[in-house]
Amino acid sequence: MVKAKEFEFFKDIDEDNPLKDLKYVKKSYKKGETVVKPSDSIHSIGFIIEGFLEALNYSYDGEKITSTYFSPNEIFPEYLYFSGENEFPYTLISLEASTIAWVKKDDFEDALNKSKKAMRSLIEYLSKRGLYNQLMLTCLDYNKVKQRIAYWLLNVKGLDNGEELYIYNTQTVLANKLHASRSTLNQELKSLEKEGYFTVNNNIIRILSKEGLKKLI
């Protein structure tokens, strides 16, 4: 077990914040490995150190339905725990080699109860997640995939000219986020790249014309 202050999520937290003294256990997962299954008890809060995870369920007909994705420096399932849920409602799969820091839920809650700073740290994190969700709703309200791409890059990710963004895993993930087929997304990315808005190389998007992207939305 190691102290939480070594984890990226806690780097900006004051030294006297009880969250810094939390103990956590690191666990690594291989690509494709199941992290949790539906009905697994929620014993700990997970802090993602590296990797990429997909939360999913299956329809009655066996169709895979993605609930959400988790990236480095994100937390789960704090919203389930604080909503009074005791079990995971989804399957969590590691889409690439991942490392998670697990903190016992009681220890996490104790730290929050002992300090307003600790509670504020969580509120700030949840507020940023809430803002992200609202921005994604606006993004998906655009009819054209090209517009969704532009809004996602500029407003959800906040990129400027010359800045780069790594697309985790494959374009399938981004296609799911933007509610587009992979073929349509790929076609629109190539079209926007050809028109000089950005470059795409090895899953890395580099912005070339922020003003041009703004005019699309």
Secondary structure by P-SEA (a helix, b strand, c coil): cccccccccccccccccccccbbbbbbbbccccccccccccccbbbbbcbbbbbbbcccccbbbbbccccccccccaaaaaaaccccccbbbbccccbbbbbccaaaaaaaaaacaaaaaaaaaaaaaaaaaaaaaaaaaccccaaaaaaaaacccccccccbbbbbcccaaaaaaaacccaaaaaaaaaaaaaaccccccccbbbbccaaaaaaac
